[in-house]
Amino acid sequence: MVVPVIGGKDGSVKRMSLLEIVDEALADARVAGAHRAGVTLFGGHDHALRQTVIALVAGSMLAEHESPGEATLQVLRGQVRMTAGDESWTGAAGDMVGIPPARHDLTAIEDSAVLLTVVKPR
């Protein structure tokens, strides 16, 4: 998948369809060995802000991991469950949640895509 860039270093504004990106990411996830795919929309190693679309096929998961900074998760399509310790949250398309600073995992209840927004500490 081509990695789109929003707002280049030259200050230009580039438009893209988030729905098209979700469709492509889900198609990639369906054929990937891990049953997931991701594409960074904005940010990277030289930015504090990073936005990434993550697509997961039903039943697949992102294993327990730490958050690299303040983060939110917005469900763009499908339904997912995030678990952190004894707490869990289930969200469907249109739902958004703040990601706890504790270790957590993410499981796709059905084919899903989420927008992960992270602000890394500098």
C-alpha positions as CSV (number, residue, x, y, z in Angstrom):
1,M,0.0,0.0,0.0
2,V,1.2,3.5,-0.8
3,V,1.8,5.5,2.4
4,P,-0.2,8.7,2.1
5,V,1.2,11.9,3.6
6,I,-1.0,14.7,4.9
7,G,0.7,18.1,5.1
8,G,4.2,17.7,3.6
9,K,7.2,19.3,5.0
10,D,6.7,22.1,2.5
11,G,3.5,23.0,4.3
12,S,1.2,21.9,1.5
13,V,-2.1,20.3,2.3
14,K,-2.8,17.0,0.6
15,R,-6.3,15.5,0.5
16,M,-7.2,11.8,0.7
17,S,-10.2,9.7,1.3
18,L,-10.1,8.0,4.7
19,L,-12.8,5.6,3.5
20,E,-10.6,4.5,0.5
21,I,-7.6,4.0,2.9
22,V,-9.8,1.9,5.1
23,D,-10.9,-0.2,2.2
24,E,-7.3,-0.7,1.0
25,A,-6.0,-1.5,4.5
26,L,-8.8,-4.1,5.1
27,A,-8.0,-5.7,1.7
28,D,-4.3,-5.9,2.6
29,A,-5.2,-7.3,6.1
30,R,-7.3,-10.1,4.5
31,V,-4.3,-11.5,2.6
32,A,-1.6,-10.7,5.2
33,G,-0.2,-13.6,7.3
34,A,-0.9,-11.7,10.6
35,H,-4.4,-10.7,9.4
36,R,-3.7,-7.0,10.0
37,A,-2.3,-4.1,8.1
38,G,-1.5,-0.5,8.9
39,V,-0.7,2.8,7.2
40,T,0.6,5.9,8.7
41,L,-1.3,8.9,7.5
42,F,0.6,11.6,9.3
43,G,3.8,11.8,11.4
44,G,6.7,9.5,11.8
45,H,9.9,9.5,13.7
46,D,10.5,13.2,13.2
47,H,7.0,14.2,14.5
48,A,5.4,14.2,17.9
49,L,2.0,13.5,16.4
50,R,1.3,10.3,14.5
51,Q,-1.9,9.0,13.0
52,T,-2.2,5.5,11.7
53,V,-5.0,3.5,10.2
54,I,-4.9,-0.1,11.5
55,A,-7.0,-2.8,9.8
56,L,-7.7,-6.1,11.6
57,V,-9.6,-9.2,10.2
58,A,-12.3,-10.6,12.6
59,G,-10.6,-12.6,15.4
60,S,-7.1,-11.1,14.9
61,M,-5.5,-8.9,17.5
62,L,-2.7,-6.6,18.4
63,A,-1.1,-8.4,21.4
64,E,-0.6,-6.7,24.7
65,H,1.7,-3.7,24.3
66,E,2.6,-0.3,25.9
67,S,1.4,3.0,24.5
68,P,4.3,5.2,23.3
69,G,2.5,8.4,24.5
70,E,-0.9,10.0,24.9
71,A,-3.2,8.2,22.5
72,T,-6.8,7.9,21.3
73,L,-8.5,5.2,19.2
74,Q,-11.4,5.9,16.9
75,V,-13.3,3.0,15.3
76,L,-13.8,3.7,11.6
77,R,-15.4,0.4,10.6
78,G,-16.4,-2.8,12.4
79,Q,-16.2,-3.5,16.1
80,V,-13.2,-3.9,18.4
81,R,-12.4,-4.7,22.0
82,M,-9.5,-3.1,23.9
83,T,-8.5,-4.7,27.2
84,A,-6.2,-3.2,29.8
85,G,-5.8,-5.3,32.9
86,D,-9.2,-6.0,34.4
87,E,-10.9,-3.3,32.2
88,S,-12.2,-3.7,28.7
89,W,-14.0,-1.4,26.2
90,T,-15.9,-2.4,23.1
91,G,-16.4,0.1,20.4
92,A,-18.1,0.2,17.0
93,A,-17.8,2.5,14.0
94,G,-18.0,6.1,15.2
95,D,-16.8,5.4,18.8
96,M,-13.7,6.9,20.3
97,V,-11.7,6.2,23.4
98,G,-8.6,7.4,25.2
99,I,-6.0,4.7,25.4
100,P,-4.8,4.1,29.0
101,P,-1.1,4.4,29.8
102,A,-1.2,0.7,31.0
103,R,-0.4,-2.3,28.8
104,H,-3.3,-3.2,26.6
105,D,-4.4,-5.3,23.6
106,L,-6.9,-4.8,20.8
107,T,-9.0,-7.5,19.3
108,A,-11.2,-7.3,16.2
109,I,-14.7,-8.7,16.9
110,E,-15.5,-8.3,13.1
111,D,-13.4,-7.0,10.2
112,S,-12.4,-3.6,11.5
113,A,-10.4,-0.5,11.0
114,V,-9.3,2.0,13.6
115,L,-7.6,5.4,13.6
116,L,-4.8,5.5,16.2
117,T,-3.6,9.0,17.1
118,V,-0.5,9.2,19.3
119,V,1.4,12.2,20.7
120,K,4.9,10.9,21.6
121,P,6.7,12.7,24.4
122,R,9.6,14.7,23.2
